[in-house]
């Protein structure tokens, strides 16, 4: 099947089917790249600048240090 044919079929899918197709493709790409996918049952820590009042000052300090090096 050529890409234009595939795209024509994909356009006919429902929204839920398109999401399912995206999930499938992302999983396949992750496998090819030997990446592990995130587990829905696991809590992952993520840094956020919210509630970190010194974030701007810290960033400016790091940028100034980099410019002088």
MMTF fields as JSON, N, C-alpha, C and O atoms, coordinates in Angstrom:
{
  "mmtfVersion": "1.0.0",
  "mmtfProducer": "UNKNOWN",
  "numBonds": 275,
  "numAtoms": 276,
  "numGroups": 69,
  "numChains": 1,
  "numModels": 1,
  "chainsPerModel": [1],
  "groupsPerChain": [69],
  "chainIdList": ["A"],
  "bondAtomList": [4, 2, 8, 6, 12, 10, 16, 14, 20, 18, 24, 22, 28, 26, 32, 30, 36, 34, 40, 38, 44, 42, 48, 46, 52, 50, 56, 54, 60, 58, 64, 62, 68, 66, 72, 70, 76, 74, 80, 78, 84, 82, 88, 86, 92, 90, 96, 94, 100, 98, 104, 102, 108, 106, 112, 110, 116, 114, 120, 118, 124, 122, 128, 126, 132, 130, 136, 134, 140, 138, 144, 142, 148, 146, 152, 150, 156, 154, 160, 158, 164, 162, 168, 166, 172, 170, 176, 174, 180, 178, 184, 182, 188, 186, 192, 190, 196, 194, 200, 198, 204, 202, 208, 206, 212, 210, 216, 214, 220, 218, 224, 222, 228, 226, 232, 230, 236, 234, 240, 238, 244, 242, 248, 246, 252, 250, 256, 254, 260, 258, 264, 262, 268, 266, 272, 270],
  "bondOrderList": [1, 1, 1, 1, 1, 1, 1, 1, 1, 1, 1, 1, 1, 1, 1, 1, 1, 1, 1, 1, 1, 1, 1, 1, 1, 1, 1, 1, 1, 1, 1, 1, 1, 1, 1, 1, 1, 1, 1, 1, 1, 1, 1, 1, 1, 1, 1, 1, 1, 1, 1, 1, 1, 1, 1, 1, 1, 1, 1, 1, 1, 1, 1, 1, 1, 1, 1, 1],
  "groupList": [{"groupName": "UNK", "atomNameList": ["N", "CA", "C", "O"], "elementList": ["N", "C", "C", "O"], "formalChargeList": [0, 0, 0, 0], "bondAtomList": [1, 0, 2, 1, 3, 2], "bondOrderList": [1, 1, 2], "singleLetterCode": "X", "chemCompType": "L-PEPTIDE LINKING"}],
  "groupTypeList": [0, 0, 0, 0, 0, 0, 0, 0, 0, 0, 0, 0, 0, 0, 0, 0, 0, 0, 0, 0, 0, 0, 0, 0, 0, 0, 0, 0, 0, 0, 0, 0, 0, 0, 0, 0, 0, 0, 0, 0, 0, 0, 0, 0, 0, 0, 0, 0, 0, 0, 0, 0, 0, 0, 0, 0, 0, 0, 0, 0, 0, 0, 0, 0, 0, 0, 0, 0, 0],
  "groupIdList": [1, 2, 3, 4, 5, 6, 7, 8, 9, 10, 11, 12, 13, 14, 15, 16, 17, 18, 19, 20, 21, 22, 23, 24, 25, 26, 27, 28, 29, 30, 31, 32, 33, 34, 35, 36, 37, 38, 39, 40, 41, 42, 43, 44, 45, 46, 47, 48, 49, 50, 51, 52, 53, 54, 55, 56, 57, 58, 59, 60, 61, 62, 63, 64, 65, 66, 67, 68, 69],
  "secStructList": [7, 7, 2, 2, 2, 2, 2, 2, 2, 2, 2, 6, 1, 7, 2, 2, 2, 2, 2, 2, 2, 2, 2, 2, 2, 2, 2, 2, 2, 2, 2, 2, 6, 6, 7, 7, 7, 7, 7, 6, 6, 1, 7, 7, 7, 7, 7, 7, 1, 6, 6, 7, 6, 6, 2, 2, 2, 2, 2, 2, 2, 2, 2, 2, 2, 2, 2, 2, 7],
  "xCoordList": [0.859, 0.0, 0.902, 1.844, 0.618, 1.412, 0.994, -0.078, 1.848, 1.531, 0.226, -0.58, -0.023, -1.299, -2.513, -3.527, -2.404, -3.506, -3.673, -4.789, -2.554, -2.585, -3.192, -4.036, -2.765, -3.297, -4.795, -5.528, -5.249, -6.688, -7.458, -8.532, -6.915, -7.568, -7.537, -8.523, -6.411, -6.289, -7.269, -7.8, -7.511, -8.456, -9.87, -10.671, -10.175, -11.522, -11.727, -12.857, -10.669, -10.775, -11.472, -11.455, -12.081, -12.676, -11.554, -10.394, -11.913, -10.923, -10.244, -9.021, -11.027, -10.473, -9.536, -8.497, -9.89, -9.031, -7.729, -6.673, -7.804, -6.59, -5.656, -4.442, -6.209, -5.39, -4.742, -3.561, -5.512, -4.989, -3.861, -2.857, -4.021, -2.989, -1.723, -0.611, -1.901, -0.735, -0.003, 1.227, -0.748, -0.13, 0.646, 1.754, 0.061, 0.724, 2.039, 3.076, 1.985, 3.182, 4.264, 5.447, 3.859, 4.835, 5.5, 6.704, 4.725, 5.28, 6.267, 7.335, 5.903, 6.792, 8.089, 9.167, 7.99, 9.196, 10.07, 11.295, 9.457, 10.218, 10.948, 12.094, 10.292, 10.94, 12.143, 13.204, 11.973, 13.062, 14.251, 15.399, 13.987, 15.048, 15.527, 16.368, 15.005, 15.335, 15.038, 15.798, 13.935, 13.5, 12.439, 11.632, 12.444, 11.393, 10.257, 10.481, 9.066, 7.915, 7.532, 7.889, 6.808, 6.381, 5.278, 4.447, 5.285, 4.286, 3.206, 3.515, 1.964, 0.858, 0.708, 0.094, 1.248, 1.099, 2.214, 2.165, 3.209, 4.369, 4.258, 3.798, 4.684, 4.724, 6.122, 7.106, 6.216, 7.494, 7.66, 6.731, 8.847, 9.123, 9.488, 10.267, 8.936, 9.25, 9.511, 8.754, 10.589, 10.907, 9.995, 9.655, 9.607, 8.771, 9.279, 9.694, 9.247, 9.693, 8.675, 8.986, 7.47, 6.45, 6.859, 7.434, 6.559, 6.907, 8.418, 8.887, 9.154, 10.604, 10.994, 11.344, 10.928, 11.092, 12.429, 12.524, 13.474, 14.82, 15.151, 16.291, 14.199, 14.487, 15.094, 16.087, 14.523, 15.035, 16.437, 17.324, 16.628, 17.939, 18.99, 20.104, 18.648, 19.571, 19.952, 21.128, 18.941, 19.182, 20.082, 21.015, 19.815, 20.65, 22.086, 23.027, 22.254, 23.584, 24.333, 25.51, 23.654, 24.284, 24.645, 25.71, 23.765, 24.044, 25.234, 26.065, 25.323, 26.451, 27.764, 28.797, 27.716, 28.916, 29.35, 30.546, 28.398, 28.721, 29.336, 30.264, 28.829, 29.354, 30.788, 31.577, 31.149, 32.507, 33.49, 34.699, 33.012, 33.936, 34.442, 35.225],
  "yCoordList": [-1.171, 0.0, 1.231, 1.315, 2.168, 3.39, 4.37, 4.239, 5.345, 6.347, 7.085, 7.235, 7.553, 8.236, 7.345, 7.821, 6.072, 5.146, 4.982, 4.985, 4.841, 4.695, 5.932, 5.821, 7.112, 8.361, 8.47, 8.939, 8.042, 8.084, 7.2, 7.578, 6.029, 5.123, 5.71, 5.622, 6.306, 6.886, 8.036, 8.202, 8.821, 9.932, 9.455, 10.192, 8.245, 7.7, 7.141, 6.83, 7.011, 6.457, 7.436, 8.647, 6.892, 7.74, 8.371, 7.969, 9.343, 10.017, 9.008, 9.019, 8.146, 7.139, 6.188, 5.805, 5.812, 4.914, 5.608, 4.976, 6.911, 7.664, 7.732, 7.593, 7.945, 7.975, 6.612, 6.523, 5.57, 4.208, 3.961, 3.334, 4.444, 4.289, 5.051, 4.556, 6.258, 7.034, 6.303, 6.24, 5.757, 5.021, 3.821, 3.535, 3.129, 1.976, 2.399, 1.77, 3.469, 3.937, 4.407, 4.143, 5.103, 5.573, 4.397, 4.423, 3.376, 2.186, 1.488, 1.055, 1.382, 0.745, 1.531, 0.941, 2.857, 3.682, 3.55, 3.483, 3.512, 3.362, 2.023, 1.945, 0.973, -0.346, -0.304, -0.842, 0.337, 0.416, 1.199, 0.897, 2.182, 3.013, 2.467, 3.083, 1.331, 0.703, 1.626, 1.685, 2.338, 3.212, 2.5, 1.74, 2.748, 2.171, 3.171, 4.37, 2.679, 3.582, 3.798, 3.009, 4.869, 5.178, 4.221, 3.809, 3.884, 2.983, 3.82, 4.682, 3.576, 4.337, 4.131, 4.959, 3.057, 2.737, 3.337, 3.251, 3.938, 4.458, 5.982, 6.666, 6.494, 7.936, 8.405, 7.922, 9.347, 9.886, 11.293, 12.1, 11.577, 12.915, 13.815, 13.429, 14.99, 15.973, 17.32, 17.753, 17.976, 19.274, 20.314, 20.216, 21.292, 22.383, 23.685, 23.719, 24.76, 26.05, 26.69, 27.679, 26.141, 26.702, 26.532, 25.514, 27.525, 27.545, 27.489, 27.01, 27.971, 28.051, 29.495, 29.836, 30.323, 31.757, 32.194, 33.254, 31.398, 31.784, 31.308, 31.455, 30.75, 30.142, 31.139, 30.83, 32.319, 33.32, 33.749, 33.851, 33.998, 34.427, 33.341, 33.643, 32.104, 30.982, 30.876, 30.736, 30.944, 30.825, 31.947, 31.699, 33.171, 34.3, 34.121, 34.444, 33.615, 33.377, 32.343, 32.525, 31.269, 30.235, 30.769, 30.45, 31.582, 32.164, 33.109, 33.118, 33.903, 34.819, 34.056, 34.459, 32.952, 32.12, 31.535, 31.463, 31.119, 30.508, 31.547, 31.236, 32.775, 33.83, 34.183, 34.516, 34.123, 34.477, 33.35, 33.576, 32.14, 31.012, 30.931, 30.039],
  "zCoordList": [0.0, 0.0, 0.0, 0.788, -0.872, -0.955, 0.135, 0.725, 0.393, 1.422, 1.142, 2.06, -0.083, -0.326, -0.03, 0.481, -0.348, -0.044, 1.465, 1.986, 2.146, 3.603, 4.248, 5.137, 3.802, 4.357, 4.123, 4.992, 2.962, 2.664, 3.635, 4.103, 3.94, 4.898, 6.304, 7.037, 6.682, 8.02, 8.228, 9.326, 7.202, 7.321, 7.616, 8.191, 7.232, 7.435, 8.84, 9.217, 9.609, 10.959, 11.892, 11.673, 12.932, 13.964, 14.786, 14.691, 15.574, 16.427, 17.359, 17.5, 17.987, 18.902, 18.168, 18.704, 16.963, 16.18, 15.788, 15.747, 15.499, 15.166, 16.37, 16.22, 17.562, 18.779, 19.0, 19.337, 18.811, 18.964, 17.956, 18.292, 16.744, 15.717, 16.112, 15.928, 16.655, 17.111, 18.233, 18.236, 19.178, 20.28, 19.747, 20.202, 18.792, 18.189, 17.533, 17.743, 16.739, 16.041, 17.004, 16.791, 18.065, 19.051, 19.757, 20.011, 20.073, 20.715, 19.791, 20.223, 18.514, 17.541, 17.384, 17.321, 17.321, 17.207, 18.449, 18.342, 19.606, 20.854, 20.869, 21.31, 20.391, 20.325, 19.389, 19.707, 18.234, 17.259, 17.811, 17.484, 18.627, 19.206, 20.547, 21.203, 20.952, 22.237, 23.409, 24.375, 23.315, 24.396, 25.214, 24.678, 26.493, 27.319, 27.415, 27.579, 27.316, 27.391, 28.858, 29.732, 29.1, 30.458, 30.882, 30.073, 32.138, 32.703, 33.381, 34.204, 33.046, 33.626, 35.124, 35.796, 35.659, 37.076, 37.937, 39.164, 37.303, 38.022, 38.156, 37.242, 39.303, 39.519, 39.158, 39.718, 38.223, 37.798, 38.358, 38.323, 38.872, 39.392, 38.227, 37.355, 38.212, 37.175, 37.835, 38.704, 37.416, 37.968, 37.332, 36.153, 38.105, 37.624, 38.222, 39.38, 37.434, 37.962, 38.904, 39.567, 38.971, 39.848, 41.304, 41.689, 42.087, 43.51, 43.728, 44.76, 42.772, 42.906, 42.606, 41.476, 43.62, 43.475, 42.927, 42.307, 43.144, 42.704, 41.291, 40.852, 40.581, 39.283, 38.312, 37.653, 38.211, 37.273, 37.66, 36.812, 38.934, 39.422, 39.18, 38.753, 39.444, 39.23, 37.764, 37.428, 36.883, 35.455, 34.957, 34.193, 35.378, 34.98, 35.456, 34.731, 36.655, 37.202, 36.357, 36.048, 35.987, 35.163, 33.787, 33.258, 33.198, 31.887, 31.946, 31.038, 33.007, 33.174, 33.34, 32.805, 34.084, 34.267, 32.936, 32.651, 32.122, 30.829, 29.893, 29.146, 29.93, 29.06, 29.431, 28.547, 30.7, 31.131, 30.911, 30.972, 30.657, 30.457, 29.038, 28.712]
}
